[in-house]
């Protein structure tokens, strides 16, 4: 269960005291040990309990990162990388104490190559800041997880989001990394070439490693040209299954949809109330197409025909930028809209992902499970990838309600795994999903542990995440 995985690790009090003394001498005011700073760096956007670090270092250079890693390696003290704190499975918690390594001051765009469609950034650059910087180049970075996450955090959690159905996830868009390893030295994992057959793919080993194998200090990313024409709209359906069937047919027919998002009737009710919308409170698809003045209307018409065949009602298309912005702002605010349905309750945000052919079955069964369990649990998903999210609202002060919530999460993950899916499409494992990873990847866990032991022999990099301590 979720809470079972959140354990307190063994603290190295002598080592922690020594590291704090070394870093204070070497880094001065870049190290903060005040209670408020430390609490801010255990923030996690879910109900998992906070576990605060002993100090926070606001790194300003690679040399600062090396200093932290070397001190912590010498004294066997944990290092927990921190981007913006928007992770959802306890990735920034410090179960054994240690040093939170904050990258908010390493927020520079290091170089842009418009001709090659790539860019290199420091890990603290946020996705919104990057796209603002790129605006005059005619290029953009398409990965959009909703939150204004840092590029380093997005890389560490292998993030995706609303555009993934067309542009892929972080693993498809990272060309190379620089990483500080356990010996305090920096390595480069690849080049700017668009493909390579040279050796092991270390870039993708670190993408999604959640800070458990090393500390990412720069990221080289692929970019895309800003489309000539963008259009999109909204279409409601009589049932969740009908909406999912429309998604499946759209993907299988090869329509190059850029975004196709599913919101169930409860989520639509929440978005209408929170964002001032007036759409039908039925299962709904938000869609967007990227292309030319000729192709976008054609793709929209093809989708409209599919939606009608699946029972869709009144597809509302728009090419107006302001109307689209309002629509997608509402989608990105779905988390807060759902929380507003019952502000007095706690919230557990979780996700799974299944093959597209099983999406309708998985969502429909989950929808019924939520209803039968008596929970408020809006569903929203990146339906074009088979990935969907539930924000389960429950009384986090009531042990019985916590147990019911965890039982639901257990059923959800078993359901996805039984359909040849995964326990997480984009939230990551962190602390919250270690037991489900053990079910999903039982045959490969020994190899994962061997990789962790080889690259981090003293277990200083974000311990207690992905792999269960001592297992």
Secondary structure, 3 states (H helix, E strand, C coil): CCHHHCCCCCCCHHHHHHHHHHHHHHHHHHEECCHHHHHHCCCCCCCCCCCCCCEEEECCCHHHHHHHHHHHHHHCCCEEEECCCCCCCCCCCCCCCCEEEECCCCCCEEEEECCCCEEEECCCCEHHHHHHHHHHHCEECCCCCCCCCEHHHHHHCCCCCCCHHHHCCHHHHEEEEEEECCCCCEEECCCCCCCCCCCCCHHHHHCCCCCCCCEEEEEEEECEECCCEEEEEEEECCCHHHHHHHHHHHHHCCCCEEEEEEECHHHHHHHHHHHCCCCCCCCEEEEEEEECCCHHHHHHHHHHHHHHHCCCEEEEEECCHHHHHHHHHHHHCHHHHHHHHHCCCEEEEEEEECCHHHHHHHHHHHHHHHHHHCCEEEEEEEHHHCEEEEEEEECCCCHHHHHHHHHHHHHHHHHHHHCCCECCCCCCCCCCCHHHHHHHCCCCHHHHHHHHHHHCCCCCECCCCCCCCCC
